[in-house]
Amino acid sequence: MTNRQLFLLGAVALVMVVLTAVITMERPETDKGFLRGSYLVQGVDLEKVETIYLEREGESLKLDRVEGRFVIRDKGGYPALSERVNHVFMTVAGIRVDELVTDNPENHAILGVDGGEKSTVVRFLDDAGEPLVGVVIGDRKSDEQGIRMYVRLEDDDKVYLSDQIIPFISTDFGGYIRENIFEGDKTRYVRLKLRNEKGSVEILREGGDFTVLGLQGSDGIDEEEIEDLYNEALSMRIVDISPETGIDGVTYDAFLTVTRDDEIYFQVALGAREGRCYVKAEADADFGDGKIAIYQDESDESLREKEALLLAAEAVDSFNELHKGWVYEVDESYLSFIEKDLLELLRQSL
């Protein structure tokens, strides 16, 4: 396990401990009635949560804890982003009630807390699949006190208004992954090379200027068209996820290599099947002999250079750790990267 993995698991554990301390505090004696400003969820040990169940508008998502982190069950156990899982815990644990609205279940549908299409349901389950707590978030109410939301515990008929708007909780797997193959500041990507069965082209970026190399007949191409292709390649968005073993019959006929200003290069293989575009991704870099030694009398400039190498090596490991063994479906427009003549590709608006 890498230092980065240990750090992420430690961060998740710290959030869980803090939130558990908040919501397991002893309830005040007046809790049998309504206490304005109290937490909706109390008495739950979040460290015992093994599954997070999310539902809205008939669609559901399950996040399961595996070896200390949460993964997306319906996507073959693809790792969920720790910060977005923490967002779910913090949102639920942070709900405070401001006003008791009703305890009549006949009013639930009107307020959007009946578990129907207007509701967001969040359920924390233990290792036996039994609910530790369930929360139903309903409609908004806007008045002179601001925007508040109707909310109730799933096993309680009492409906409250929260003291403030409750942050959005995604029930789509896309809310728990990095949505794009290429992340971060797009201006850091300085070189792009695309190769398919009809040829290859390389685009260099220096500031706001773009240069096309290795493609005969590209002299008359408008720079805006070059930039459009460059940006389209860097905007490659994940539509669906599958384990590599779960996607058969795909031949990868095109290869996109994008290099960053720290000399990390990201390699994406593109393949097609039944009108859909699939990609596999990995990263690499040239780190010389792979050894980075720090000496006592080393200059600040040299230390900065070695620090940059260490950060780049960590970025490569992080990228490959996430993407190894997975195939992504991307928008069908990227089929043109596989099928089209590259000069034609540069001259079209994707």
C-alpha positions as CSV (number, residue, x, y, z in Angstrom):
1,M,0.0,0.0,0.0
2,T,1.4,3.4,-1.0
3,N,1.9,6.4,1.3
4,R,-0.9,8.1,-0.7
5,Q,-3.3,5.2,0.0
6,L,-2.5,5.3,3.7
7,F,-3.0,9.1,3.8
8,L,-6.4,8.8,2.1
9,L,-7.5,6.0,4.4
10,G,-6.3,8.0,7.4
11,A,-8.3,11.1,6.2
12,V,-11.4,9.0,5.8
13,A,-11.0,7.5,9.2
14,L,-10.4,11.0,10.8
15,V,-13.6,12.3,9.2
16,M,-15.5,9.3,10.4
17,V,-14.2,9.7,14.0
18,V,-15.1,13.4,14.1
19,L,-18.6,12.9,12.7
20,T,-19.2,9.9,15.0
21,A,-18.2,12.0,18.0
22,V,-20.7,14.7,16.9
23,I,-23.7,12.4,16.3
24,T,-23.3,10.0,19.1
25,M,-23.2,12.7,21.8
26,E,-25.6,12.1,24.6
27,R,-29.1,13.4,23.8
28,P,-30.5,16.1,26.0
29,E,-33.4,15.1,28.2
30,T,-35.7,17.3,26.2
31,D,-35.0,15.2,23.0
32,K,-38.3,13.3,23.6
33,G,-40.0,16.4,22.3
34,F,-38.7,18.9,19.7
35,L,-35.5,20.8,20.3
36,R,-34.7,23.5,17.7
37,G,-31.1,23.3,16.5
38,S,-30.6,19.6,17.4
39,Y,-29.1,17.2,14.9
40,L,-31.5,15.0,13.0
41,V,-29.2,12.0,13.2
42,Q,-28.1,11.0,16.6
43,G,-26.8,7.9,18.3
44,V,-25.1,6.3,15.2
45,D,-21.6,5.0,15.0
46,L,-20.4,5.9,11.5
47,E,-17.4,3.6,11.8
48,K,-19.9,0.7,11.6
49,V,-21.2,1.8,8.2
50,E,-20.4,-0.8,5.6
51,T,-22.8,0.3,2.9
52,I,-24.2,3.6,1.8
53,Y,-27.4,3.3,-0.1
54,L,-28.6,6.3,-2.2
55,E,-31.8,6.7,-4.1
56,R,-33.7,9.4,-6.0
57,E,-36.3,9.3,-8.8
58,G,-36.2,5.5,-8.9
59,E,-32.5,5.2,-9.4
60,S,-30.2,3.9,-6.7
61,L,-26.5,3.5,-6.0
62,K,-24.6,1.5,-3.4
63,L,-21.2,2.2,-2.0
64,D,-19.6,-0.6,-0.2
65,R,-16.6,-0.5,2.2
66,V,-13.8,-2.7,1.0
67,E,-10.5,-2.8,2.8
68,G,-11.1,0.5,4.5
69,R,-12.4,2.5,1.5
70,F,-15.7,2.7,-0.3
71,V,-16.2,1.3,-3.8
72,I,-19.1,1.5,-6.3
73,R,-20.8,-1.9,-6.2
74,D,-22.6,-1.6,-9.5
75,K,-19.4,-0.7,-11.4
76,G,-17.4,-3.7,-10.5
77,G,-16.0,-2.3,-7.3
78,Y,-14.6,0.8,-8.9
79,P,-13.0,3.0,-6.1
80,A,-15.2,6.0,-5.0
81,L,-13.4,9.3,-4.3
82,S,-12.9,9.6,-0.6
83,E,-13.7,13.3,-0.5
84,R,-17.1,12.7,-2.1
85,V,-18.0,9.8,0.2
86,N,-17.0,12.1,3.1
87,H,-19.4,14.7,1.7
88,V,-22.3,12.3,2.1
89,F,-21.3,11.6,5.7
90,M,-20.8,15.2,6.6
91,T,-24.0,16.3,4.9
92,V,-26.2,13.7,6.7
93,A,-24.4,14.2,10.1
94,G,-24.7,18.0,9.8
95,I,-28.5,18.3,9.3
96,R,-30.0,20.4,12.1
97,V,-33.8,20.7,12.6
98,D,-35.3,24.1,12.8
99,E,-39.0,23.5,12.9
100,L,-41.3,20.5,13.5
101,V,-43.8,20.5,10.6
102,T,-46.0,17.4,11.0
103,D,-46.1,13.9,12.4
104,N,-48.9,12.8,10.1
105,P,-47.6,10.3,7.4
106,E,-50.4,11.4,5.1
107,N,-48.5,14.7,4.6
108,H,-45.2,13.0,3.5
109,A,-46.0,13.0,-0.2
110,I,-46.9,16.6,-0.2
111,L,-43.6,17.6,1.4
112,G,-41.6,15.2,-0.8
113,V,-40.4,13.0,2.1
114,D,-42.4,9.8,1.2
115,G,-39.5,8.2,-0.6
116,G,-41.0,8.9,-4.0
117,E,-39.7,10.9,-6.9
118,K,-39.2,14.1,-5.0
119,S,-37.2,12.4,-2.3
120,T,-33.5,11.7,-1.8
121,V,-33.0,8.7,0.4
122,V,-29.7,8.1,2.2
123,R,-29.3,4.9,4.2
124,F,-26.3,3.7,6.2
125,L,-26.2,-0.1,6.6
126,D,-24.1,-2.3,8.8
127,D,-22.1,-5.4,7.8
128,A,-25.2,-7.5,7.9
129,G,-27.1,-5.2,5.6
130,E,-29.3,-3.8,8.3
131,P,-30.0,-0.1,8.4
132,L,-28.2,1.9,11.1
133,V,-30.1,5.0,10.0
134,G,-32.1,6.3,7.0
135,V,-32.8,9.9,6.1
136,V,-35.3,11.2,3.6
137,I,-34.7,14.6,2.2
138,G,-37.7,16.3,0.4
139,D,-38.8,19.6,-1.1
140,R,-37.4,23.1,-0.4
141,K,-39.2,25.9,1.4
142,S,-38.2,29.5,0.7
143,D,-39.3,32.3,3.0
144,E,-38.0,35.2,5.0
145,Q,-35.8,32.8,7.0
146,G,-34.1,31.6,3.8
147,I,-34.1,28.3,2.0
148,R,-34.8,25.3,4.1
149,M,-35.7,21.7,3.3
150,Y,-38.2,19.1,4.6
151,V,-36.5,16.1,6.1
152,R,-37.2,13.1,8.3
153,L,-35.7,9.9,9.6
154,E,-36.9,7.0,7.6
155,D,-38.3,5.1,10.6
156,D,-40.1,8.2,12.0
157,D,-43.2,10.0,10.8
158,K,-42.1,13.4,12.2
159,V,-41.1,15.8,9.4
160,Y,-38.8,18.8,10.1
161,L,-37.6,21.8,8.3
162,S,-33.8,21.9,8.3
163,D,-32.1,25.1,9.6
164,Q,-30.6,25.7,6.2
165,I,-30.4,24.3,2.7
166,I,-29.0,20.7,2.6
167,P,-26.1,20.3,0.2
168,F,-26.9,18.2,-2.9
169,I,-26.1,14.4,-2.6
170,S,-25.5,12.7,-5.9
171,T,-27.2,9.3,-6.5
172,D,-25.3,8.8,-9.8
173,F,-22.0,6.9,-9.9
174,G,-20.5,9.9,-11.8
175,G,-20.7,11.9,-8.6
176,Y,-18.2,9.6,-7.0
177,I,-15.5,9.4,-9.7
178,R,-13.1,11.7,-11.5
179,E,-15.3,12.5,-14.5
180,N,-12.4,13.2,-17.0
181,I,-9.5,11.1,-18.1
182,F,-7.2,14.1,-18.0
183,E,-7.5,16.0,-14.8
184,G,-6.2,19.3,-13.4
185,D,-5.1,22.5,-15.2
186,K,-5.4,21.9,-18.9
187,T,-2.7,24.5,-19.7
188,R,-0.1,22.1,-18.2
189,Y,-0.6,19.7,-21.1
190,V,2.0,20.8,-23.7
191,R,2.1,18.1,-26.3
192,L,-0.5,15.8,-27.9
193,K,0.1,12.9,-30.3
194,L,-2.7,11.0,-32.0
195,R,-2.0,7.8,-34.1
196,N,-4.6,5.7,-35.9
197,E,-4.5,3.4,-38.9
198,K,-4.5,6.3,-41.3
199,G,-1.4,8.1,-39.8
200,S,-0.2,10.2,-36.9
201,V,-0.2,13.8,-35.9
202,E,1.5,15.8,-33.2
203,I,0.4,19.1,-31.7
204,L,2.7,21.3,-29.6
205,R,1.3,23.9,-27.3
206,E,3.4,26.9,-26.2
207,G,1.4,29.4,-24.3
208,G,-1.6,30.1,-26.5
209,D,0.1,29.0,-29.7
210,F,-0.4,25.6,-31.4
211,T,1.9,23.9,-33.9
212,V,1.1,20.8,-36.0
213,L,3.9,18.4,-36.7
214,G,4.2,15.3,-39.0
215,L,1.0,15.9,-41.0
216,Q,1.4,16.8,-44.7
217,G,-1.1,19.4,-45.9
218,S,-1.6,20.9,-42.4
219,D,-0.1,24.3,-43.2
220,G,-3.4,26.0,-44.1
221,I,-5.3,24.8,-41.1
222,D,-6.8,27.5,-38.9
223,E,-5.2,27.6,-35.4
224,E,-8.7,27.7,-33.9
225,E,-9.4,24.3,-35.4
226,I,-6.2,23.0,-34.0
227,E,-7.1,24.3,-30.6
228,D,-10.6,22.8,-30.8
229,L,-9.1,19.4,-31.5
230,Y,-6.6,19.8,-28.7
231,N,-9.3,20.8,-26.2
232,E,-11.6,18.1,-27.3
233,A,-8.9,15.5,-26.6
234,L,-8.2,16.9,-23.2
235,S,-12.0,17.0,-22.3
236,M,-12.4,13.2,-22.7
237,R,-15.2,12.4,-20.2
238,I,-16.1,9.1,-18.7
239,V,-19.6,7.9,-19.6
240,D,-19.4,4.4,-18.1
241,I,-17.0,2.0,-16.4
242,S,-16.3,-1.7,-16.6
243,P,-13.5,-4.0,-15.4
244,E,-11.2,-4.8,-18.3
245,T,-12.2,-8.5,-18.1
246,G,-15.9,-7.5,-18.6
247,I,-15.4,-5.9,-22.1
248,D,-14.8,-8.3,-25.0
249,G,-14.5,-7.8,-28.7
250,V,-12.8,-4.4,-28.6
251,T,-9.7,-3.9,-30.8
252,Y,-7.7,-0.8,-29.9
253,D,-6.8,0.9,-33.2
254,A,-5.9,4.4,-32.1
255,F,-3.6,5.8,-29.5
256,L,-3.6,9.2,-27.9
257,T,-0.5,10.4,-25.9
258,V,-0.7,13.6,-24.0
259,T,2.4,15.0,-22.3
260,R,2.4,17.4,-19.3
261,D,4.9,20.1,-18.5
262,D,6.5,17.9,-15.9
263,E,7.2,15.3,-18.6
264,I,4.6,12.8,-17.4
265,Y,2.9,11.3,-20.5
266,F,-0.6,9.9,-20.4
267,Q,-1.3,7.1,-22.9
268,V,-4.9,6.4,-23.9
269,A,-5.8,3.4,-26.2
270,L,-9.1,3.9,-28.1
271,G,-11.2,1.1,-29.5
272,A,-14.7,0.7,-30.9
273,R,-17.5,-1.9,-30.5
274,E,-21.1,-1.6,-31.8
275,G,-20.9,2.1,-32.3
276,R,-19.4,2.8,-28.9
277,C,-16.0,4.1,-28.0
278,Y,-13.9,2.5,-25.3
279,V,-10.6,3.6,-23.8
280,K,-7.8,2.3,-21.5
281,A,-5.4,4.7,-19.8
282,E,-2.0,4.6,-18.2
283,A,0.7,7.1,-17.3
284,D,4.5,7.0,-17.4
285,A,7.6,9.3,-17.3
286,D,11.3,9.2,-17.7
287,F,12.8,9.4,-14.3
288,G,16.3,8.3,-15.3
289,D,17.7,5.6,-13.1
290,G,14.7,5.9,-10.8
291,K,16.8,6.9,-7.8
292,I,16.5,10.3,-6.2
293,A,19.1,11.0,-3.5
294,I,19.1,14.1,-1.2
295,Y,22.4,15.5,0.0
296,Q,23.2,17.7,3.0
297,D,24.7,20.6,1.1
298,E,22.4,20.5,-1.9
299,S,21.2,23.8,-3.4
300,D,17.6,25.0,-3.1
301,E,17.2,24.9,-6.8
302,S,18.4,21.2,-6.9
303,L,16.0,20.4,-4.0
304,R,13.1,21.9,-5.9
305,E,14.0,19.9,-9.0
306,K,14.1,16.7,-7.0
307,E,10.8,17.6,-5.3
308,A,9.2,18.0,-8.7
309,L,10.5,14.6,-9.7
310,L,9.0,13.0,-6.6
311,L,5.7,14.7,-7.2
312,A,5.7,13.5,-10.8
313,A,6.5,10.0,-9.7
314,E,3.6,10.1,-7.2
315,A,1.2,11.4,-9.9
316,V,2.2,8.5,-12.2
317,D,1.6,6.0,-9.4
318,S,-1.7,7.6,-8.5
319,F,-3.0,7.7,-12.1
320,N,-2.1,4.0,-12.7
321,E,-3.4,2.9,-9.4
322,L,-6.8,4.3,-10.3
323,H,-7.0,3.3,-14.0
324,K,-5.2,0.0,-14.2
325,G,-7.6,-2.9,-15.0
326,W,-10.5,-0.6,-16.0
327,V,-12.1,0.2,-19.4
328,Y,-14.0,3.4,-19.8
329,E,-16.8,4.2,-22.3
330,V,-16.4,7.8,-23.6
331,D,-18.6,9.8,-25.9
332,E,-19.2,8.3,-29.3
333,S,-17.7,11.5,-30.9
334,Y,-14.3,10.1,-30.1
335,L,-14.9,7.3,-32.7
336,S,-13.6,10.0,-35.1
337,F,-10.2,9.7,-33.5
338,I,-10.1,6.1,-34.6
339,E,-11.8,6.2,-38.0
340,K,-11.0,9.6,-39.6
341,D,-8.2,10.8,-41.7
342,L,-6.2,13.1,-39.4
343,L,-6.2,16.0,-41.7
344,E,-10.0,15.8,-42.0
345,L,-10.2,15.4,-38.2
346,L,-8.3,18.7,-37.7
347,R,-10.6,20.5,-40.1
348,Q,-13.8,19.5,-38.5
349,S,-15.5,20.9,-35.4
350,L,-16.1,17.9,-33.1
